């Protein structure tokens, strides 16, 4: 049995401008959403890293403050021992003055090292905060740009689909319906002629 009318041939998806606009807008919309989600993930990773570094820095500063306090107490205790032991000549004759002086110098050097480490940790924390602030400003600009891109690509896609349907697809559907109706009418007329002739 043969079909009385030809079936429409398949058409490439971008065979007209409206289809291209709609598909291009849809593609841009999807890509901008993917890029935004990637950007949010990267920003969250950066925030987590900064939080971990800040926590570690705070713990190190607390440990260094405790050690510095301990060294200050030891130094104060050593100074009190030197002052109560009598004259410097007495401590020099026993030989403990040199060892006390070396220990005090060692403690002072360690306190200076701790102060320098604390300063470096503070500077690193400040740098990380500045990096986070900079990234946040860039992220806000990216969100603004991506929001504009998503809205414009959505509008572009909707306009493309609307024009595609109303200017191309509906007239083609009407034409096809008219052709089918005409062929069916001709087919009925042909069968009624054959029936009347027999």
Buried (B, 14 or more C-beta within 10 A) or exposed (E): EEEEEEEEEEEEEEEBEBBBBBBBBBEBBEBBBEBBEEBEEEBEEBEEEBEEBBEEBEEBBEEBEEEBEEBEEEBEEBEEEBEEBEEEEEBEEEEBBEEBEEBBEEBEEEBEEBEEEBEEBEEEBEEBEEEBEEBEEEBEEBBEEBEEBBEBBBEBBBBBBEBBEEEBBEEEEEEEEEEEEEBEEEEEEEEEEEEEEE
